[in-house]
Amino acid sequence: ATPPAKDALTELEERFLSLLSAEATLSRTQMAERLEMGLDTVKEYLRKLREKGYIERIGGNKRTGRWVVKR
């Protein structure tokens, strides 16, 4: 079997990207509710996805900011 690529996504990371593609203005709290997980877990996954270059936050504050899925 072929090992997964270094930046291969987990099933949960795929769910994050799907959610953010559909609803770019979600808050972290809303993501936690929709994905049925804790806020700290959401923050950790967002950090990982940013580091891997999959997502970016545009606009700083809660009201006008949105998530962009880059790949």
N, C-alpha and C positions, 0 to 999 in steps of 0.2 A: 504494500500500500504506500501511496505517496504521502509524505508528511504534509501537514497544512502549511501554507505560505506564512512567512513571518508576520505579515500584517493581516492574515485571514481573520474574518469576523466571527464571533460567536453568535449563536442563535439570538441571544439577548441583545447584542450590539445591532444585529439586523433589525430587531423589533424597534430599537431606539431610532434608527435611521428611517424606518418606515413611518413611525409616528411623527418625527420631525419634518419629513417630506410633506406629510399631509397637513400638519398643523404647526407651522414655523414659529408661531408666537406663544406657544405654550410656556408656562412657567415651570420651574423645577418641581414645585408642589403638584401642579396638574399632571406632570409626567409621572410622578410617584403614584398618584391615584390611578391613572389609566393603566400603568404597568404593574400595579399592585405590589409595590416595593417601598422600602424606606427612602427618605430624602437623602440620607448619606450615601446610599447605594446609587441613587440617580446621579448625585454629584460626582461620584467616582467614575461611573461609566461615561459621563459627559467629558470628564478630564481625559480619560483614555482615548475617546474618539477624537477629541481635539488634538491630542499628541500624535495620533496616527494620521492626522490630516483629513479626516472624514467630515468634520463639521467645523463651523465657525460661527461665532456670535457677532451679529451686526447690530450696532446701536447699543449703548451702554445700559440704559435703564429698563426697568421691568415693563413699562408701558409701551415704549416704542421699539424695544429690541426684538430681534427675531433670529432664529437659527437658520443657517444655510448648510445644506448637505452638499459637499463639494465633489464627492465621487461615490 
